[in-house]
Amino acid sequence: MSKAIQIRQTGGPEQMQLVDVQVGEPGPGEIRIRHKAIGLNFIDVYQRSGLYTLPLPLQLGMEGAGIVEAVGPGVTHLKAGDRAAYASQPPGSYCEVRVMPAKCVCRLPDAIDFETGAAMMLKGLTAQYLLKKTLPVEGLKAGDFVLFHAVAGGVGLIAAQWAKALGLQLIGTAGSDEKCELAKSYGAAHVINYRTEDFAARVKEITGGQGVKVVYDSVGKDTWEKSLDCLRPFGLMATFGNASGPVPPFAPAILANKGSLYVTRQTLFSHLTTRESTQAMADDLFAVVASGQVKIRIDQRFKLSEAAEAHRVLEARKTTGCTILLP
Ligand SMILES: NC(=O)c1ccc[n+]([C@@H]2O[C@H](COP(=O)([O-])OP(=O)(O)OC[C@H]3O[C@@H](n4cnc5c(N)ncnc54)[C@H](OP(=O)(O)O)[C@@H]3O)[C@@H](O)[C@H]2O)c1
């Protein structure tokens, strides 16, 4: 048996219930993992609220780290006793122990502790594919400007440090002056409080009127339109989240008017379709963390039983960096 956080219907955090679930033996291609820490992500909110539709009842959570207890037939990259971490479908990491597909589970290097592993897999692999694979047609080189919204959050602080390591000039937005200061101390070259400043005007000012090559936008509805005005001709609008609500439908002609722009809507899970691609991305993440160039900042810790409160705090924009749940 395991304690787990489940929803029976979509809605607010009050739908999240601590329940007891049966945990069996891993089948072919599966492992059983006992969590030491669990990562909290904004996608958990979309799945809880019903913005992303999944079968019910649903055990929430996409990220965790712990010890492999058993492996099913055909699993060769993990064995019982291994330290491991993952960002993976299907949801279900809000629990003490679970059986899950092994494909996206990676051995955790000894130098990385469980809390860091749980905090960084989904957010760090996202920063990886954004900065390394979600590129404008002209590519990105040292010195280029990019704009990254919600830069003081979980994905944001990782991206700020990684962008700096790549030599990029990352302009970050955040919802308070304190968050802006934090992001600056984590490598953002410039910061903008988008609650009090016109971020498009500031981006133009910072870039000498040129605009940025890429906007990485996970805020969605509230920032979409102005973000297009931050791009240089042929720039890339990379939308990857909906913290303020989904981007509304738009007419493609707007992209022509603003300089023949490109738009992509990315999800991490398109990048994690094979064991090989997952491991390659994870190795890149482990290396940048082990080198000290990217530090995983955990600012909030909750007990698993307090997961609903963790959701409330995340949705109220009261968090910075990463948040974990402890079983
Ligand atoms: N597509 C993918 O592959 C992928 C993967 C991982 C994450 N994501 C997305 O990336 C974003 C960051 O994820 P995260 O887990 O690290 O969360 P997070 O950034 O720690 O938290 C979300 C932040 O969004 C900002 N925000 C702006 N408007 C908001 C609103 N109306 N309500 C709530 N928050 C608002 C807040 O920062 P300020 O107060 O500074 O505005 C808030 O702290 C999320 O949108 C998530 O869905 C996408």
The ligand as a Tripos MOL2 file, in Angstrom:
@<TRIPOS>MOLECULE
LIG
   48    52     1     0     0
SMALL
NO_CHARGES

@<TRIPOS>ATOM
      1 N1          5.5910   22.7030  -22.2020 N.am      1 LIG1
      2 C1          6.5070   22.1840  -21.4090 C.2       1 LIG1
      3 O1          7.2770   21.3220  -21.8190 O.2       1 LIG1
      4 C2          6.6280   22.6790  -20.0030 C.ar      1 LIG1
      5 C3          7.4350   21.9840  -19.1040 C.ar      1 LIG1
      6 C4          7.6050   22.5220  -17.8130 C.ar      1 LIG1
      7 C5          6.9430   23.6790  -17.4630 C.ar      1 LIG1
      8 N2          6.1290   24.2910  -18.3690 N.ar      1 LIG1
      9 C6          5.4560   25.5480  -18.0250 C.3       1 LIG1
     10 O2          6.4430   26.4580  -17.5700 O.3       1 LIG1
     11 C7          5.8790   27.3020  -16.5760 C.3       1 LIG1
     12 C8          6.7450   27.2620  -15.3520 C.3       1 LIG1
     13 O3          6.5480   26.0310  -14.6770 O.3       1 LIG1
     14 P1          6.9970   25.8900  -13.1700 P.3       1 LIG1
     15 O4          6.4460   24.5970  -12.7050 O.co2     1 LIG1
     16 O5          8.4530   26.1670  -13.0610 O.co2     1 LIG1
     17 O6          6.1630   27.0480  -12.4440 O.3       1 LIG1
     18 P2          6.7130   28.4290  -11.8320 P.3       1 LIG1
     19 O7          7.3760   29.2080  -12.9020 O.co2     1 LIG1
     20 O8          7.4840   28.1450  -10.6100 O.co2     1 LIG1
     21 O9          5.3490   29.1220  -11.4220 O.3       1 LIG1
     22 C9          4.5800   29.7650  -12.3820 C.3       1 LIG1
     23 C10         4.8590   31.2750  -12.4060 C.3       1 LIG1
     24 O10         4.1270   31.8420  -13.4830 O.3       1 LIG1
     25 C11         3.9500   33.1930  -13.2120 C.3       1 LIG1
     26 N3          2.5810   33.6170  -13.5310 N.ar      1 LIG1
     27 C12         2.2590   34.6120  -14.3940 C.ar      1 LIG1
     28 N4          0.9410   34.7800  -14.4330 N.ar      1 LIG1
     29 C13         0.4060   33.8870  -13.5870 C.ar      1 LIG1
     30 C14        -0.9330   33.6010  -13.1780 C.ar      1 LIG1
     31 N5         -1.9790   34.2730  -13.6750 N.pl3     1 LIG1
     32 N6         -1.1400   32.6280  -12.2790 N.ar      1 LIG1
     33 C15        -0.1040   31.9290  -11.7900 C.ar      1 LIG1
     34 N7          1.1870   32.1670  -12.1280 N.ar      1 LIG1
     35 C16         1.4420   33.1340  -13.0150 C.ar      1 LIG1
     36 C17         4.2530   33.4220  -11.7340 C.3       1 LIG1
     37 O11         5.4910   34.1220  -11.6370 O.3       1 LIG1
     38 P3          5.4920   35.7470  -11.5590 P.3       1 LIG1
     39 O12         4.7920   36.1070  -10.2870 O.co2     1 LIG1
     40 O13         6.9080   36.0860  -11.5800 O.co2     1 LIG1
     41 O14         4.7340   36.2130  -12.7740 O.co2     1 LIG1
     42 C18         4.3930   32.0190  -11.1870 C.3       1 LIG1
     43 O15         5.2640   31.9600  -10.0970 O.3       1 LIG1
     44 C19         4.4360   26.8320  -16.3590 C.3       1 LIG1
     45 O16         3.5600   27.6010  -17.1540 O.3       1 LIG1
     46 C20         4.4830   25.4040  -16.8710 C.3       1 LIG1
     47 O17         3.2550   24.9430  -17.3020 O.3       1 LIG1
     48 C21         5.9590   23.8020  -19.6110 C.ar      1 LIG1
@<TRIPOS>BOND
     1     1     2 1
     2     2     3 2
     3     2     4 1
     4     4     5 ar
     5     4    48 ar
     6     5     6 ar
     7     6     7 ar
     8     7     8 ar
     9     8     9 1
    10     8    48 ar
    11     9    10 1
    12     9    46 1
    13    10    11 1
    14    11    12 1
    15    11    44 1
    16    12    13 1
    17    13    14 1
    18    14    15 2
    19    14    16 1
    20    14    17 1
    21    17    18 1
    22    18    19 2
    23    18    20 1
    24    18    21 1
    25    21    22 1
    26    22    23 1
    27    23    24 1
    28    23    42 1
    29    24    25 1
    30    25    26 1
    31    25    36 1
    32    26    27 ar
    33    26    35 ar
    34    27    28 ar
    35    28    29 ar
    36    29    30 ar
    37    29    35 ar
    38    30    31 1
    39    30    32 ar
    40    32    33 ar
    41    33    34 ar
    42    34    35 ar
    43    36    37 1
    44    36    42 1
    45    37    38 1
    46    38    39 2
    47    38    40 1
    48    38    41 1
    49    42    43 1
    50    44    45 1
    51    44    46 1
    52    46    47 1
@<TRIPOS>SUBSTRUCTURE
     1 LIG1         1 GROUP 0 **** ****
